[in-house]
Amino acid sequence: MKKLALIGAMVVTMMASCTSMKVVDSNAALNAGAAAVQALTISDSQIKELCSQYMVESDGQNTILPADNSYTQRLDRIMARFHNIGDLNLNYKVYQSSTVNAFASGDGSVRVYSGLMDVMNDDEVFAVIGHELGHLINKDVRDAYRTSYLMVAARYGIAAYSQTAGAISQGFLGDLGQQLASNAYSRKQETQADETAFQFCIKNGVDPYAMYHALNVLVSLEGNSGSSSRIAELISTHPNTSKRAAHIKEMAEAAGYKMTSTGTTGGTNTSGTSPKKTVKTGNSNSGSSGTTGSGGKTIKVGKN
């Protein structure tokens, strides 16, 4: 909250000194500073609704692969391996795009780009999704939306979340998406999300080195000039990739695991091999799943 308050103060100062910001009208511009401060009061439930509205916009701008598509069926198999995500109600879909990316939204939406599935095997895709869910579980996604909402609301002169105030207009949601894309997670948040992905792998019988391998795939692509544009978004919001990979490798070694796989350079391997160790990891209760329509599932997962 201190960080958000600081951002609020910065926005007030910015709005007072800049008259070229996008606003709804001149009256809204006069109230934009106050709007920035009042936007700090947006509740978690309002953030969740905002996330839902944003996902409608996002889904409408992307090609969602249908339920009978091989990418979607593959994602079904990968998501079925998650058995310990608390009481999250997840809905997941595949975006048809060469972009190497995946994200989770505050309303439980998980979106995986086909480009990411093309360059990673199932264990690695599992780990990347686990990382994104880590941001969701750790409230990073909620805070990112709140911060982005604060910035955009100030431009529009919106004092608080309100459907009638135009807070979820198409233009507002478009600006919100741009603001979200420009807000990178902190190093601490990235580390915690990586560690959450590592724990997901251990608890669900997935290669403990899967996150390490996935990060190395990104490092490899980052070094390939022909692939740089495909991963620009993921790298910009997930920095320090090499250091993060080294950290996960250290964690796996410290836990007694030995690497038995070199990972993959593509998505053709649909079942990774988990390394062996002497410490026995516990099993978890699985949840139920149901179809929500073309190209997606909704699942409610039980607690451990």
C-alpha positions in Angstrom: 0.0 0.0 0.0 2.9 2.4 0.7 4.1 1.8 -2.9 0.6 2.5 -4.3 0.4 5.7 -2.1 3.7 6.8 -3.5 2.5 6.2 -7.0 -0.7 8.1 -6.2 1.4 11.1 -5.1 3.5 10.9 -8.3 0.4 10.8 -10.4 -1.1 13.9 -8.7 2.2 15.7 -9.4 2.3 14.5 -12.9 -1.3 15.5 -13.7 -0.7 18.9 -12.2 2.3 19.6 -14.5 1.2 17.9 -17.7 -1.8 19.0 -19.7 -1.3 16.7 -22.7 -2.4 13.5 -20.9 -5.4 11.7 -22.4 -8.6 12.6 -20.6 -12.3 12.4 -21.1 -12.9 16.1 -20.9 -11.5 19.3 -19.4 -13.5 18.9 -16.2 -12.2 15.4 -15.7 -8.7 16.8 -16.2 -9.2 19.2 -13.3 -10.2 16.3 -11.1 -7.6 13.8 -12.2 -5.3 14.4 -9.3 -8.0 13.7 -6.8 -9.1 10.7 -8.9 -5.6 9.2 -8.6 -5.7 9.3 -4.9 -9.3 8.0 -4.6 -8.6 5.2 -7.0 -6.4 3.7 -4.2 -9.6 2.7 -2.5 -10.6 0.2 -5.3 -11.4 -3.1 -3.5 -10.2 -6.6 -4.3 -13.7 -7.6 -5.6 -13.7 -4.6 -7.9 -10.2 -5.5 -9.1 -11.5 -9.0 -9.9 -14.4 -7.6 -11.9 -12.0 -5.3 -13.7 -9.8 -8.3 -14.6 -12.9 -10.1 -15.9 -13.8 -7.1 -18.1 -10.2 -6.9 -19.3 -10.1 -10.6 -20.2 -13.3 -10.2 -22.3 -11.4 -7.4 -24.2 -8.3 -9.5 -24.5 -10.1 -12.6 -25.7 -11.9 -10.6 -28.3 -8.6 -9.3 -29.7 -7.0 -12.7 -29.9 -7.7 -16.0 -31.8 -8.8 -18.6 -29.2 -8.2 -22.2 -30.4 -11.2 -24.5 -30.1 -11.6 -27.4 -27.8 -10.8 -30.0 -30.4 -7.6 -28.3 -31.4 -4.4 -30.2 -30.6 -2.9 -27.2 -28.7 -6.0 -26.9 -26.5 -6.1 -30.6 -25.9 -2.5 -30.5 -24.9 -3.1 -27.6 -22.5 -6.0 -29.7 -21.0 -3.5 -32.4 -20.2 -1.0 -30.0 -18.7 -3.6 -28.2 -16.5 -5.0 -31.5 -15.3 -1.6 -32.1 -13.6 -2.2 -29.2 -11.2 -3.7 -30.6 -8.0 -2.7 -28.1 -5.3 -3.7 -24.5 -6.1 -6.0 -23.9 -3.2 -9.5 -22.8 -4.2 -8.6 -20.9 -7.3 -11.3 -21.1 -10.0 -9.3 -21.2 -13.2 -10.4 -20.9 -16.8 -7.8 -21.5 -19.4 -7.5 -21.0 -23.2 -4.8 -21.1 -25.9 -4.2 -17.9 -28.0 -3.0 -18.7 -31.5 0.1 -16.6 -31.8 3.8 -17.0 -32.5 4.5 -14.9 -29.4 6.2 -16.8 -26.6 4.1 -15.8 -23.7 1.6 -16.8 -21.0 -0.2 -15.0 -18.2 -2.7 -15.3 -15.4 -5.3 -12.7 -14.6 -6.9 -11.8 -11.3 -10.2 -13.4 -12.2 -8.6 -16.8 -12.6 -8.0 -16.6 -16.3 -5.0 -18.4 -17.7 -3.9 -17.7 -21.3 -1.1 -19.6 -23.0 0.2 -18.6 -26.4 0.7 -21.4 -28.9 4.2 -19.9 -29.6 5.2 -20.8 -26.1 3.9 -24.4 -26.5 5.9 -24.6 -29.7 9.2 -24.1 -28.0 8.7 -26.0 -24.7 7.7 -29.5 -23.6 4.8 -30.2 -21.3 6.9 -30.0 -18.1 8.3 -26.7 -19.1 4.9 -25.3 -20.0 3.6 -26.6 -16.7 6.4 -24.7 -14.9 5.7 -21.4 -16.8 2.0 -21.7 -15.9 3.0 -22.4 -12.3 5.1 -19.3 -12.3 2.2 -17.2 -13.6 -0.1 -18.8 -11.0 2.6 -17.9 -8.4 2.0 -14.2 -9.3 -1.7 -14.8 -8.9 -1.4 -16.6 -5.5 1.1 -14.0 -4.2 -1.3 -11.1 -5.1 1.2 -9.7 -7.6 -1.4 -9.7 -10.3 -3.9 -7.9 -8.1 -1.3 -5.2 -7.2 -0.3 -4.8 -10.9 -3.9 -4.2 -11.9 -4.5 -1.8 -9.0 -1.3 0.2 -9.9 -2.2 0.2 -13.6 -5.8 1.2 -12.8 -4.5 4.0 -10.7 -2.4 5.4 -13.5 -5.1 5.1 -16.2 -7.9 6.3 -14.0 -5.9 9.5 -13.3 -5.7 10.2 -17.1 -9.5 9.7 -17.4 -10.3 11.6 -14.3 -12.1 8.6 -12.8 -12.3 8.8 -9.0 -13.2 5.2 -8.3 -14.1 2.0 -10.0 -17.6 2.5 -11.6 -19.1 0.9 -14.7 -21.2 4.1 -15.2 -18.2 6.3 -15.0 -16.7 4.6 -18.0 -14.0 2.8 -16.1 -14.4 -0.3 -18.2 -15.0 1.4 -21.6 -13.1 -0.1 -24.5 -10.7 2.8 -24.6 -10.0 2.6 -20.9 -9.4 -1.2 -21.2 -7.0 -0.6 -24.1 -5.0 1.9 -22.1 -5.1 -0.4 -19.1 -3.6 -3.2 -21.2 -0.8 -0.9 -22.4 -0.1 0.1 -18.8 0.0 -3.5 -17.6 2.5 -4.4 -20.3 4.8 -1.6 -19.1 4.7 -2.5 -15.5 7.4 -5.2 -14.8 7.3 -7.3 -11.7 10.0 -6.7 -9.1 13.0 -9.0 -8.8 11.6 -10.3 -5.5 8.2 -11.0 -7.1 9.8 -12.9 -9.9 11.9 -14.9 -7.5 8.9 -15.8 -5.4 6.9 -16.8 -8.5 9.8 -19.0 -9.7 9.9 -20.7 -6.3 6.2 -21.3 -6.4 6.6 -22.9 -9.8 9.4 -25.1 -8.4 7.1 -26.3 -5.6 4.3 -27.0 -8.0 6.6 -29.2 -10.0 7.7 -31.2 -6.9 4.2 -31.6 -5.5 2.7 -32.7 -8.8 5.4 -35.2 -10.0 6.8 -32.8 -12.6 10.5 -32.5 -13.4 11.9 -30.2 -10.6 14.3 -28.7 -13.2 11.4 -27.8 -15.5 11.4 -24.1 -14.6 15.2 -24.1 -15.0 14.9 -25.6 -18.5 12.0 -23.2 -19.4 14.0 -20.2 -18.4 17.0 -21.5 -20.5 14.7 -21.8 -23.5 13.9 -18.1 -23.1 17.6 -17.2 -22.7 18.3 -19.1 -25.9 15.5 -17.3 -27.8 16.6 -14.0 -26.4 20.0 -14.6 -27.9 18.5 -15.4 -31.3 17.8 -12.1 -33.1 15.2 -13.8 -35.3 13.2 -14.7 -32.2 13.6 -11.5 -30.2 10.3 -10.0 -31.2 8.4 -13.2 -30.2 9.6 -13.0 -26.6 9.9 -9.2 -26.2 6.8 -9.1 -24.0 7.6 -12.0 -21.8 11.2 -10.9 -21.3 10.2 -7.3 -20.6 8.0 -8.4 -17.7 10.2 -11.2 -16.5 13.8 -9.8 -16.4 17.1 -11.4 -15.1 16.3 -14.7 -16.8 19.8 -16.3 -16.5 20.1 -15.4 -12.8 16.6 -16.8 -12.2 17.5 -20.1 -13.9 20.6 -20.4 -11.8 18.6 -19.8 -8.7 16.1 -22.6 -9.5 19.0 -25.0 -10.3 20.5 -24.3 -6.9 17.2 -24.9 -5.2 16.8 -28.3 -7.0 20.3 -29.3 -6.1 19.9 -28.2 -2.5 16.7 -30.3 -2.3 18.7 -33.4 -3.4 17.5 -33.7 -7.0 19.8 -34.6 -9.8 19.3 -33.4 -13.3 18.4 -36.3 -15.7 17.1 -34.3 -18.6 18.5 -31.4 -20.7 15.1 -30.0 -21.4 13.9 -29.3 -24.9 14.1 -26.9 -27.7 10.6 -27.6 -28.9 7.1 -28.6 -27.8 7.1 -32.1 -29.2 8.0 -33.9 -26.0 4.7 -34.3 -24.2 5.9 -36.1 -21.1 9.1 -35.1 -19.3 11.1 -37.4 -17.1 11.3 -36.4 -13.4 14.6 -36.7 -11.7 14.9 -39.1 -8.8 15.8 -38.3 -5.2 15.7 -40.1 -1.8 13.2 -37.7 -0.2 9.6 -38.8 -0.9 7.2 -36.1 -1.9 3.6 -36.2 -0.9 0.6 -36.6 -3.1 -2.3 -34.1 -3.4 -6.0 -34.3 -3.9 -7.2 -33.6 -7.4 -10.1 -31.3 -8.2 -12.9 -31.6 -10.7 -13.1 -30.0 -14.1 -15.8 -29.1 -16.6 -16.0 -27.7 -20.0 -17.0 -24.0 -20.4 -17.2 -23.8 -24.2 -15.0 -23.7 -27.2 -11.3 -23.8 -26.4 -11.4 -23.6 -22.6 -12.0 -25.2 -19.3 -13.1 -24.1 -15.9 -11.6 -26.0 -13.0 -11.9 -25.7 -9.3 -9.0 -27.3 -7.5 -9.2 -28.7 -4.1 -6.7 -27.9 -1.3 -3.9 -30.2 -0.3 
